[in-house]
Amino acid sequence: MAQSGKIEQQKILRVFKLINLLRGNVGKTVHRLAELLETDARTIYRYFKLLEALGFRVEKEFSKYKLAEFPGSLDTLNYATFSAEESQWLKEIIESKGKKNLLKDSILQKLQLRSELREGTDELFKANLGRFIDQIGKAIEDQKQIWLKEYYSLHSDSVSDRLIEPVAFSKNYEFIHGFEPESNSMKVFKIERIGEVVVSKDDWKYEKNHQVPEESFFGYTGKKRFHVRLKLSKKAYQLMLEEHPNARPFMKVENRNHYYFEGEIPHLPGLGRFILGLPGEIRVERGEEMKEYLAAQLAKVNY
């Protein structure tokens, strides 16, 4: 392959990597993105313009950047995120408006490019995560240690290689429970934050320390069940998705702009704190126990 072809491939690969880095719930600074992609800040800004030209929307929040849409985000209608069926329907309508129309040709070209790129990056992202799950699953079966390369830690806002003994997946396969020898503790790792999985030749050495905790809901576990239905603002809905991803199966959007959570929780304090932390953003539609709990907490407030 000619040198120019190799350089072009490297650029394409770098853009795909940038898309993946921006598609998490947590944004990243330009400096961090440049560091991860082994380039400079000026190039990252240039790639931002390229992504926006192709229909992606790059958001900045507290000096950190992320894509406005990512797997599991709101199913909003956006001109750059049409399905294959919607794209075909729009294409037929536009083509019916006459042949000699430069605006028509421009729209068709952009529509095809954006839809194909969006579909391609979606499939690439999902396929990459699926590959990680297959590798980790095989390591669990063979009882092998693994390296989580370039793992992004939200707590420390840092990227590092982590050696773990994988034990089990979460129910929705978003997380992996693993024992980390360095910290001598069981930890939970989000699969979307893994840069690469490398299976070690070494077998498990700390099996006696392997413990999979009961999956918590809003920070609590237990056998009690309190039924709650909440109407959320868009802000509260998005924050719940980001801060409590295992609540996602109990969340829904009705009529495109009405957001709800409805499910059973094991304890009241966890969700109660979330509600109290967003005054005016959440209404409890059902759940007498939750209403009583919130009233009791508000009664304790001193001004």
N, C-alpha and C positions, 0 to 999 in steps of 0.2 A: 504493500500500500504506500502511495506517495506520502511525503511528509505533510503536505497540505491536507490530505484526507485524514491523517491521524489527528492533526490539530482540530479539524472540524468535528471529528468524533468526540474529542475531549470536551469541546465546547458544549455539544449536545448533552453529553453525559453530565456535565457540570450543571446545566440548566435543570435536568431531571432531578439531580440530587438537591438542588435548591428548592424545587417544588416540594419534594418530600420533607425537607427541613422546615419549610414554611407551613406545612399542612398539619401541624400539631395544634393542641389547644393553647400551648404556651409559646409566645413569640420569642424571637432571638434578636440580639443587636446586630448591626451591620458588621461590627468588629468580629463577633462570634461567627457569623456566617462566612466572612472572609477567611477566618482561621480554619474553619471546618472544610472549606472548599479549596484551601491553599491558593488563595488569590488575594486581591486588594479590594479596599472599600469602593473605589471608583468602578471596578468591574461589577460589584454587587448592585450598585445603583443602576448601572447600564442594563443588567439583567432584570431589575424591577421594571424598567420601562418596556423591555421586551415582553415580559409576562403580561403587563397591563395592555399592551397593544394586541395581545392574543386573547384578551377577554378575561384574564384573571384580575382579581382586585386585591392589591397588597395593602394591608392596614397597618398603621403605626399606632402603638399604644405604649406610653411610658418608655419611649426610645427603643421599643422592641417591635419587630415586624412579623407578620404572619399573613397567610391567605385568609380572605374573608370567608371562604368556604372550604371545608375539609370533611373527611369521612365522619358521618354522624352529626353534621351541623344541620341547621334548619333547612327544610326542603322548600326554600323559596324559589320563585320563578325568576330566572335571570337569563338575559339574552345570550349569555355565553355558556349556559349549562343545559341546552336543550338535549333531550333524549334523541336517539336515532329516529324514532317515529315522528317526533315533533319537528325535527330538522327536515325530514322528507316532506312533511305536510307544508311547512313554510316554503320550502323550495318550489313545490308545485304551484303555490299561490303566486310567488314572485315571478316564476317563469311564465305565468299566464298574462303578465302585464305588457307583453310585447317584446320583440326581439331587439330592436335598436334602442337600448337603454343602458348607458354606461353605469348609472347608479345601481340598476338591477344586477349587472355583472359583478360589481364591486361587493354588493351585499351577499350574493351567492358564494363568492370566493371566500369571504370572511366567515360566513356561516359554516361552510364545509371545513375550513381550517380549524376554527374554534371547537366545533363539535367533535371532530376527529381527535384533536389534541387533548381535549378534556376527557374523552372516553379512553384514550390511550394512557394518559397519566393515571386515571382512576384504576385501570386494570393493572398498570405497572405497580402502583402503590399496593393494591390488594395482593397481587402475586408475590411481591417481595415479602409482605407480612406472612403470607401463607407459607413461603419457603422457610422463614424463621420458625414458624410453628412446627413444620415438618422436622426440621433439624433438632429443635428442642425436644419434641416428642420422642424422636429416636434416641436421643441422649438419655432421657428418662428411662426408656425401655432397656437400654444397655447399661444404665447406671454409670454414666460418664460425666465428668466435669465439663463445663463449657466456659468459653470466654464471651462476654458481651462486649464487643468492640465498639468504641466511641459511644458509650451509653451516656445519654443526657440526663443529668440529675436535676430535677426541678428544685429540690431543697437547697442545693449548693450552687445552682446555676453553672454547672461545670460539666465537661465531657471527659470521660476516662474509660479505661478498659477494666471490666469487672469479672473476676473469676468466681463462679458459683457452682453449686451442685443443684441442678434443677429438680424440683420435687413434684410439682403439679401446676396445672393451668387454673385460672379462675373460670367460673362457669361460662362466661361469654368470650373466653380466650383473648381478653384484652391484656391480662397480666400473667406473669409467671411467678410462682412462689419458689424461692430458692435459698439454700443455705450459703452464706458468704463467709469463707474461712477467715478473710482479713478482719472482719468485724465480729466474727464468731457468733453470728446471729442469723435468724431467718429474716428474709426481706422480700418485698414485693417489687417486681420490675415491670414497667409498662412496655409492652412489645413495640409500640409505635416509636419509642425513644431509642431503640437499639439500632446502631449503625450497621453491624454485621455480627453473625453468630459463627464462632469457631469451636468445633467439638474437640476437646482435649483427648489425648491418649490415656490420660490418668482416670482410674476408676474413682467412684465415691470413696471418701475417707471418713466422713462424719455422719454416717447414716443414723446413728443414735440421736443426733440433734435435729433430724428432719421432723418438723411439725407443720401441718397445714392448718392455720386457724380457720374457724368458721367465718365465712365471708360477712363483713360488717355492712350495715346499711345506715348511712349518715353517721358513721363512727361507732355504732353500737351493734352488738349481737344479742340474741336471746330468743326465747320461745314465745313470748307474748306477742300479740298482734293487735295493733291499733289501726283501724281503717281511716284514711285521710284522703280528702280530695281538695286540691288547691287550684285556684286560678292564678296564673303567674303573668307578670309583665314580660315583655320580650327580654328585658335585662335580667330578670330573675330566672327565666327559662334558660338563657345562655349560661349564666353563672352556675346553675344546678348541673347542667351538662358537663361543664368544665371541672367543677369541684367534686361532684358526686356521679361519676360516669356509670356506676352500677344502678343508678336510678333511671337510666335511659329507657329501659323496657316499659316503665310506668308513666312515661311522658308522651304527650301527643299535642299536635297542632290541629285546631279545628277552624275551618273557614279562613285559612291562611294567616290569620293574625290573632287567634285566641289560643292561649297556651295553658296546658293543664298538667298537673301531676295527680295520679290517683293510684293508691296502693296501700299495702299493709306494712307497718314499721314495727320493729321489736321494742323500741323505746322512744319516748317523747322528746328528751332534751336535745338530741342531735339535730333533728329537723326543726325543733323549736328555736334553737339558736340561729339556724339559717333564716327562718322567717323573721325573727326579731332583728336580725342584722340588715334587713331590707325593708324598712318601714314604708308603707304605702305601695309596695311592689307586689304583695301577695295577699290574697283573700282566702280564708279557710271556708270552703263551701260545705264540707262534711267532715265530721270528726269531733264529737262533743268532748272527748278526752283532751284532744289537742287544744280546743278553745279554752277549756278550763285551765290547762297547763299554762297557756300564754297569758291568760288573765291573772293567774297567780304570780307569774314572773313580773308582769308589768306593775303589780301592786307593790312589789319589793323595791321598785326604782325610787331612788332619792335624788332630788334635783338640787 
